[in-house]
Amino acid sequence: MGWEQAWLTYRKQNNRNWEPYFGSIYADGEGKVIKTASKELKRAAREILGREMKDSGQEEHAGIILKLVPDLGTGTEGFHIKERNGQIYVMSEGEPGLLYGSFSCIRRLQMEEEFQGFDKKEIPSNPLRMLNHWDNMDGSIERGYSGNSFFFKDQRILVNERTVEYARLAASVGINGVVINNVNVKGNATRLLDETYGKELKELADLLEAYGIRLFLSLNFAAPMELSGLSGADPLQEDVREWWKMTMARLYQRIPGLGGFLVKADSEGRPGPFTYGRTHADGANMLAEAVQPYGGVIIWRCFVYNCMQDWRDKKTDRARSGYDHFKPLDGAFRDNVVLQIKNGPMDFQVREPVSPLFGAMEHTNEMLEVQLAQEYTGQQRHVCYLIPMIKEVLEFRCGGLGRKRVRDVISGGGKGQRCCGMAAVANTGNDENWTGHDLAAANWYGFGRLSFQMDLSPEEIAKEWIVGTFGTDRKVMDTIKKILFMSWPAYEKYTSPLGIGWMVNPGHHYGPNVDGYEYDRWGTYHRADHLGIGIDRSEKGTGYALQYGEPYASIYGDMKACPDELLLFFHHVPYVHRLKSGKTVIQHIYDSHFEGAQEAKEMAACWESLKGKIPDFIFERVKKRFDHQKEHAEEWRDQINSYFFRKSMIEDEKHRIIY
């Protein structure tokens, strides 16, 4: 095939207890998603057990029964698996639930767990569980670190066997929506709205639909000007509104199952309603009205800020932008609009506070956006297991809304909402292992599983992924799990501890450059001078801390109460300020960078210990990544420590060499 099956790598097993179940299958119905579920179970039985499952015409004679059951209490995407008298029943109110239940059975098979007496009911935690691909139609991927696009090439849409395998992997972890093109809509991508690519889009939508996945597109707000020659794109202008209604009517006639659209507006040069003196509610509602008759959803990104602002003004703060722009609009958005909010107020740094928008907008649909493409966390050349970070965000209690957790807000809070959930910037490409770094696939897998079932722990998810990808050898499982859980803390240590972030090369954002942030032309993002470092976001500074409800406004706004890991995000402090650990800030900078670089070496050594237990071509491929990570971690250590030693002229208490 030219690519690998990631966590759907099926290994032969010899447990005869499973054979009665996987001899035959009965499928209740002829829907295409049910057919997919049946096909996937047959493939697993063939590749894992060496058995060819036969279709049974009678439920009572089948080993596995896929059954649609009204009023089961699962919804259309939940499922109930029950073993009874030597038969496994996979039941749901809808076809997608039968597919997810089938993959749950397959996962159990991979984990070598018994079925006898098994009884499990599972309902998805989130209505929308989406991957946002930043793919361009020329085949490139913005912030892509795993090769080129498998959706586009040379201005063409690709629908082939690779696309099918992608759909299998996405569906196996519960993904139900995919945005295939870049939020920065470029070139021919605007023409995804007209007839130019109608046939190919329909073919792709049908393929995804067979795996329970709805196709979404990123939308260019200025499309009326680019495609029809209108003089503007004012969302309150009648000819613009009519153009969108006609365009959507034609598009949904071609692709009835289209899920909707993702929009980035008024940020980093993208067109939007601000051009016309309108609000983001005006812009989103115009589009929502156009897609509402067809069940479409408008996903509106809250990544809105002025990248050209003068940061010399101490009240100017990019972190404030999302809240400042959107909080006043709470309750102004239509029911089929969902605001997609990044996990933090900035841009996917290794450590940020949770965005204050979660929980602040009680009358607006909200959706969490995270980034699996490791733009600021190693770009899939460094291993960085992000699921513990995402889990922390989900469990954060939003001050000011009855102390609800983020997970309660984005799941709809039990109100039956359909416009809410989780989205991730995808980390895939056409590399043979899908994610460039083999261990980066844990983030793709983990996001899907966590978005489907937010009660899962990062440890449970890691175990599932390791077994599915590498098998059940105890040393392999323990070693890779150790690497995964070392990786995020180690990366934070040797890059940007204490919440400072951004010390990367401009443009490509890879590698250390302490003063490199491209959107801060008038100084340094970290505000370091010879006496101290950090940004004052307290009431006396930019006031950002006040955007949080209590108790967080008081905690973050007080230098003594602020958690050390976020101290420099919220406060400018002297280098000699003592942390809760008792260390000074400057000593923590020195120590953490030495510790992180050492931990990168330890992770590499852990991987080396698996030689002979991992297929050679995979072992060598990952080893090269670790060889680079070790060297790069030392580069980070030396550049950061040298910069702050020269800036502060304070010696390392441990008398290590700092160049």
N, C-alpha and C positions, 0 to 999 in steps of 0.2 A: 504493500500500500504506500510506503514511503513516509508513514508517520506511525506513531504509537498510540496505544489505547489508554494511556494514563491509568486512572484508578479502575477502569473497566478491563484491566489486564487479567484475564481469567486463567487460573492455574488448575491443573488436574488434581482431583481429590478422590479418595476411595472410601468415603463414609457410606456404607450400604444402608444406613438408616434413612437416607434421603431418597433412595431409589423408588420406593412406592409412590412418592409424591410427584416425581419428575418423569413419570412414564407417559402420562397423557394429560391433556388440558381441555377444559370446556370453557368457551367464551360466550357470554350472554350478550349477543348482538353482533352487528356487522360494521359498527363505526370504525373510522380509520384509526382513532387513538386506541381502541380496544385491540385492533389488529396489531398495532405497534407493541402493545403490552404482551400479547401472545408471542409475537416474534422475538422479543427480548428474552422472555423466559425460555423459549426454545433454544436460542443461541447460548444462553448461560448453561443450560443442561448439557448441550452438546460439547461445549468447550471445557466445562468444569467436571462433569460427571461422565462424559463420553456417551451420553444417551440421546437418542432421537425421540423427542416427545411427539406423540401422535395426537391429532385432534379427536376429541370424543364427542359423539353426538348426544350423549346423555350425561347429565350432571352427576348422577349417582355412580357412574363408572370412572369418573375422572380423578386424577390425583390432585390437580389444581383447578379451582373453579374461579373464573373471573365473572363477578355477578353484580349487576346494577340493582340496587335496592332503594326504593323510594323511602323518604322519611327516616333514613338511617342515623341522621344526626351528624353526618360527616361533611355535608356540603358536597359540591361537585369535585373538589380537589383533595378532600380528606379521604382516609381509607380505614377500613377495619379488617385486619388479618386474623383469622381464627383457624386453628387446627382442630379437627374433630373427626374421630373414628378413621384416622388414616387419610384424611383429605385436608387440603389447605384451601380455605375460602378467602379470596381477596374481594372485598365488597366496598362499594362506594355509591354515592348518589349520582356520580358523573364519570364519564370516561377518563378524564385526567387523573382522578383519584385511583382508578384501576391501574394506570400506568405507574404512578408513584408507589402504589402498594406492591406492584410487581418488582420494581427496582429495590424496594425494601426487602423483599424475599431474596433477591439476588445478593444484596449486601450481606444478609444473614448467612447465605451460602458461602460467600467469600470469607466471612469471619469464622466459619466452621462452627456455627452455633446450631443447636438442635431445634427442630420444629415441633416435636411432640408436646402437646399441651399449650402451645404458643397462642397468646391472645393479646392483640395490640390494636389500639385505636389511635389514630394520629390525624390532627387537623392542622393545616398550615397556619403559622403564626401571623403571616402577612399576606394581604390580598395580592400585592404586586411584588414580584421577586425578579429583579431585572439586571441584565448586563448592558452597560453602555459601551459600545465599541467606538473608538475614535478613529475609524478607518476612513481613508480618502479614496476616491474613485480611481486615482492613478495607481493604487495598490500600496501606497505608503500608509503608515499608521502614526498619527501624532502621539508622542509619548509611547511609542511602541518599542518593546525590547525583546520581541520574540519572532523577528522576521517580518515579512510583509503580510498584507491582508489575505484572508481566504474568502472574503466576500466580494472583493473588487480587484480588477487588474485591467490596466490600460483603458479606463473609462467603461469597462464592462462589468456586469454583475455575474458572479460565478455561482452556479448551482451544480454540484457534483457530489461524488462520494465523500469528499472531505467535509462538505457541508452537512451531510447526513451524520457523519461521525461526530461532528461538533454538536449537532442537535441531540444525539444520544447522550453525550457527556453532560450537556446542560440539563437535560430532562432528568437524568439519573440523580441529580442533587436538588431537584425541585424548582429550577428556573422556569418561569412562565412568560417572560417578556424579554425581547432582544431589540435594542436600537442598533442598527447595523452601520450607521454612518456618523462621522465626526460632528460633535456639537458646534464646532467652527465650520459651518457648511461652506465648502469650497468648490469652485469650478462647476463641473457638470452635476454635482450633487443636488443643486437646486432643481434640476430637471427630473429628479425622482418624483416630483409632484405632478408632472404632466404625462403625456402618452409615450414619451421617449423610451422609458424602461418598463412599460406596463406589463408586457408578457413575462419578462424575467422576474419582476417583483412578485407577480402572481404565483409563479412557479416556486419561488423561495418561500412565500407566505404559506403555500400549501404544504411544502416540505416541513416547515416548522410546526404548522398546525397539527400534523400527524404525531408530533411529540409534545403536544399540549402547550406550545409556545406561540405567543402572538408577536407578530412583526410590528415594530415601531420605527419611525424615521425621525432624524433630526431635521429641523425646519429652519429655513432662512426667513427672518422676519421681513426682509426687503424683497421677498419673492414677487410681489405684485409689480414692482418696478423692473425686476430682471426678466420676468417671463412675459409680461404683457405691455410694458411700456408706460404704465401709470406713472404719474409725476411724483407720487409719494406713497408711503405706507401708513398713513395716519389711521390708527385703529378706530377713530370715531368718524372717519369720513365715509360716506355711504357707498361710494363706488369701490373703495377698498374692501369694505365688509361684504359687498355683493360678490366681488372677485373671489374672496376666500370661500364663500358659500358655494359658488359654482365649481370652484376647483375641488373642493372636498366632495361634492356630490359626484363628480366624475371619477375621482380617485376611489371612493368607496364602492362605486359601481364596478370598477375593475377588480378591487381587492376588498370584498365585503368583510373579511376577518381582520382588517388592519386595526391594531390596538390604539394607535394615536401618535402623538408627536412630542418630542423633546425640544425645548427651546432655550437657547442661550441668547440673552439680549442685553444691550447696553453695558457690555463688559469686554475689556480688552479689544476694543475696536469693532465689536459686533453691532449691527443695527438693532434698534429697539424703539419703544414708545417715547423715550426721553427726547428724541429728535423733534417730536411734535408737541412737546409740553404735556404729554399724557403720562399716566401712571402705569405701573406694571400690571395692575388689575385691569386697566383698560385694554392693554395688549393681550393678556391671557384670556380675558372674557370674550374678546372678539373671535379668537380662534376656537374657544370652547363652544361658542354658539354655533360655529360652522360645523363642528364634528359631533355635536350632541345628538342629532337625529340618528346617527349610525353607531351609537354607543362608544364613541371615541373619547379618549382622555388626553388632556393637555398637561404635560409635565413641564413646569416652569422652573428653571434653575435660579436659585437665590445667590449665585456667584456674580454679584453686581458690585463693581467698585470702579473708581476713577484711577487708572494706572498712571496718569500724568499729574496727580495731585502733588503739591509742594509739602513734603513731609517736615520742613523746617518749622512749620506751625505746630506747637506742641499739642494742640487739640485735634490735629489731623491724624486719623488712625484708620488704616484699611480694615482692621478687625471690627470696627463699628459699623461698616457699610451695610452688611446684610440686615441687621436689626433696624438700623436707621431707615432703610428703604422700605422694608416690608412690614414691620410691626404696625405702623399707622394704617395699613391696608387690611388688617385682620377683619374678616367677615365680608370683605368686598369681592371675593372671588367666587365664581360659579362652582356648583357642586362637582363638575367634572374637570376641575383644575386641581392639581396637586403641586405644592411647592417642594422642590427637591433641594435639600439643604445639606451642605457638606458637614462632615462630622465635627469639624472645628471652624472657627471664624475666618481662618486664613486659607491655606492651600495644601492640605495633606502632608503636613510636617510630621516628623517622627513623634512629636509630643505637642499637643495643643489642648486647651480646655474645650469642653463640649460647647457647641454653638448655643448661645442664649435664645435663639429662635425656637428651639424645641421647648414646647410647653408655654411659650409666650403668646402663641397665636391660638387661642382657644376655639376659634370659629373658622379655622382654615385647615384643609387637608395638608398633611406634611409627610415627607418621605426622606429617609436617610440616604445620603450619598457617601460612599467610601471609595478609595482608590486601590484596586489590586495591582494595577500597573505601578510599579514602585518608583515613581518619578523622583521622590525625595528620600526614598528608603532603600537605595541600592540598585535601582533599575534592573532588577532580576539578574544582576551580576553578583550581588551579595544575597545570601539567604536572609530573609526577614519575615518570619511567620506573623502575620498581621491579625489573626483571629483573636488572640487575647486583647489586642487594642480595640477591636470592634466590639467585643463582648463588654469591655469596660464602658464604652459609649452607650451601649444598649441598657446597661444597668444604672447609668447615671440618673439620679433623681432630680428632676427639673424643679428648681425653686420657683414658687409663685403659682403653681397649678396643682395644689394639693399634694405636692411632693411626688407626683407621678414620675415613673421612669421614662426614659426615651422610648423604650420598647413599647410601653403602653400608649404613647402618643402616636407612633408611626404604624401601629397595628390597628388603629381605629378605636382603641379603648373600649371594645365590646359594643360599639354603636352600629355595627353592620356596614361600615363604610367600605367602599371598594377602591377609592382613590387614596391609597396610602400604602406604605411598605418600605422596601429597601432596594437600592440600586448600587451597582459597583462599576467603576471604570475597569473594563476587562483587561486582562494581562495576556491575552492570547495572540498568536500569529501563526504563520505557516511553517515555523520550525518543526522538525519532526517530532519533538516532544511537547509541542503546543505552547510552552511557556518559557522557552529559552533555558532557564535554570530548572532542572527537574524538580527541585524542592519548592519552586515557586507555584507549582500546581496545587500545593496544599492550600494556598490562598483562594484559588478558584473553587476548589472543592469545598473548603471551609465556609466561604461566603454563601454558597448555595444551601448547604446543610443548615447553617445558622439562620438564614433568612426564612427557611421552611419551618424550623423548629428552634426558637430562640432559647428554649430551656437547655439545649445541649451545651456541654462545657467544651472549651478548647481542647481539653485532654481527650474527651470522647471522640471529637471530630478528628484529631490527629491520629488516634488509633485506627479509626476506620480508613482514613486515607492511606496510612502506611501499609496496612494489610492489603487493601485493594491494589496498591501500586507495587509493593515489594514482597508481599507474602507474610507468612506467620512465624518466620524464624525469630526466636525471642531476642537474640542479640541485635538483629537488624531493627526490630521494633523499638527496643529500648534505646539504641544508639541514635536513631533518627529522631525519635521523640525528644531526646536530650538536646540534640542540635536545634530542633525547631524552637524549643522553649528557652534556649540561650540566646537566640538570634535577635529578637527585637530589643531586649535590654542591652545586648552588646552593641548593636548598631547605634542606639541612642548614646551610649557612653563614648564611643570613639568619634561621633560626629557632633551632636548638639545637645548636651545635657542641660538640665535646669530650665528647659522650655524656650531656649533662645531661637533655634531654627535658622534656616535661610542661608547659612554660610557656604554657599555653593557657587560654582562657576555660572555666570549669566548665560542665558539662552538654553543650553542643553541641561543645566542643573545637575551635572555630575562632577563629583570631586570637590575637594576643599578650596574655598576662596572666601576668606573671612569677610571681605568687603565687596563681595561679588553680586549682591542682589540687584538685578537690572532696573527695578522700578523704584529705587531710592537714590536718585541722581544727586541729591543734595546732602548726603551724609552716609552713614552706615546704618543698616537696619538695626543692629544690636545696640547702637548708641554708646559704644565703648569709648572711653577716654582713659587718661592715665590714672584716674582715681576709681572708676567703677564701670559697670556694664548693666544693660537691661533697659526696658521701656516702662515708663511710669504710666500705667493704665488705671491708677487709682482716681479718686475724685479730684485730687489736685493735679492729675496729669490729663490724659485723654478722656477720662471718665468712662472708659469701656467697662470696667468692673461693675458699674452701676446698672448695666443692662441685664444683669442677673437678678432674679428674685432672691429673697433671703432663704437660707443663711449665706448663700454664695457671694452676694454683693459685699457683705462684711468680711467674709473669709478672704476672698481674693483681693479686696481693697486694703487689707491690713498686712503690711510686710511681715509682721511676726506670726500671723495666723496662716498666711498663704502656704500651701504645700511646696516643699522645696523643689519638686520636679517641675513646677510652673512659676517659680519665683521670678526668673528673668523675663518671663512673658508679661508679668504684671507690675514689676517694680525695677527701677534703676537703683542698684545697691553698690556700696563700696566693695572693692575686692577683698577687704578684710572683714566684711560682714560674716558672722558665723551662722552656719546652717543649723538645722535641728540635730544633725549628726555631730555637731561640735567642730566640724571643719570650716575653714574659711572658704569663701566662694572661689578664690584663686587656687587654693589647694585642691578643692573638689574638681576644678577644671583639669588640673594636672593629673590627679589620681584617676579620674574616670577615663581619660583618654589612654593612659597606660593600661588600665584594666581592660578596656574594650578591645584594644589591639591584641592583648594576650588572650582574651576569650575567642577572638577570631582564629588564632593559632590552635586553640583547644578544639574548636569546632572542626577545623581541618583535620586535626589528628584523629578525632572521633570518626570522621569519614574514612580516613586511611585504614582504620581498624576493620572496616567492612570488606576489604579486598578479598575476593574469592567468594563472597556471599551475595554480591550484586553482579548482574551481568556486566562483563568487562567493558562494553561500549558505553554503558550508562555510568559505571564507576569512573572511567577516565574522563567522561564529559563533565561530571560533577567535580572531580578532582581539579580540573583546570579552573573551574569557577572558584573553588576554595583557594587555589594558589594565588589567583588575582585578589581575592578578598583579603587574604593575609597581608599582601603588599600594600593594598590600598588603605587598609585600616592603619597601618604604620604611617602612611603618607598623611592621613587625617590627623593622627596623633602628633606628628612632628610639626605640621604646619599650624595647627591650632595652638598647641602649647608654646611654640616659638613666638607666635603673634602676641599672645597675652603676657608672656614673660617680658617681651620687649616693650609692650604697652605699659605694664604695671611696674616692671623692674623689681618684682618680688620673687625671691628665690624659692625653688621647690624645697620643702622641708625634708624630703627624702634624698636630696642631693643627686637626683638622676640627671643624666645629660639632656639638656634641652637646647637644641641648636638655635 
